[in-house]
Structures are given as C-alpha cells and as structure tokens.
Amino acid sequence: MRIHIKAGCTGFLAGIILLAAGPAQANKSSVALEQLSHATEDGKAVLKCTVTHSGNNFLHHTEWLRVSANGKEIARFEFSWRNKPESAAFIREVPVDAAAPVLVEAEASCNLHGSKGPAQITIMPPVTTK
C-alpha cells in the first residue's frame, strides 16, 4: 500500500511540475522596443517595452524587466508567483530623458529559462530649427 501511495504522490507532483512549466516550447523572455513619441522640446520621450514569454503561471513566468539609458538603470519591474505579468505578451511604458542622443537597453528574464538577451534602441533629441 505504501509503495502505491509514494508512486502516486511522485506521479502527481511530476504532473503538476510539467503542467506548470507550460508547453514544450516554453521560452526565454524577450523584449521589443518602440519609441512612442518623438522627444519633446524639453527632451522627454516615451518608450514602449513589449515583453513576450510563453508560460506565465505561478511556477514559470517572466521574473523581471530592466530598462537602462546609457548604462544607467531607469526602470525595473519585478514579478513573482503572486504578482505575475498579466499575459504572455505585456507592455510597460517608460519615460526617457532624451535631451541628447541616448542608447536605451531593455532586458527581461524568465525565472526558469533566462533571457533572450537585451534589446536596444537609440532615441534622438528633438530637432530644433531656428
């Protein structure tokens, strides 16, 4: 009887882990960047970060999104099993100071598989005509 219970518990736990891991094609988190607005006269712009990851559930999810401008972190979003992203593809908008050309880099990471690597975009300051 004990052997059957142990085997049943082991099988049950293995099944939960496989279901939580998502489909076999579960992937690393990735980010795509898009400048939503041209830099204003005071050098402000808005950056759209689209994160994709196939498997956001309580055991397998995007763990963080980090955005940096010229090497300095300007935004960070943390996720957990209690605070998962709202869907497999989600968006965060980040204000960027672009008074001068700025290289923005964003990266997201899956808690199990890691990151596909950073995405980059250069935001140019506003063009002034005088």
Sequence and secondary structure as in RCSB ss.txt:
>XXXX:A:sequence
MRIHIKAGCTGFLAGIILLAAGPAQANKSSVALEQLSHATEDGKAVLKCTVTHSGNNFLHHTEWLRVSANGKEIA
RFEFSWRNKPESAAFIREVPVDAAAPVLVEAEASCNLHGSKGPAQITIMPPVTTK
>XXXX:A:secstr
 HHHHHHHHHHHHHHHHHHHH STT   BEEEEEE S   TTSEEEEEEEEE S  SSSS EEEEEEEETTEEEE
EEE  SSS  SSSEEEEEEEEE SS EEEEEEEEETTTBBS  EEEEE       
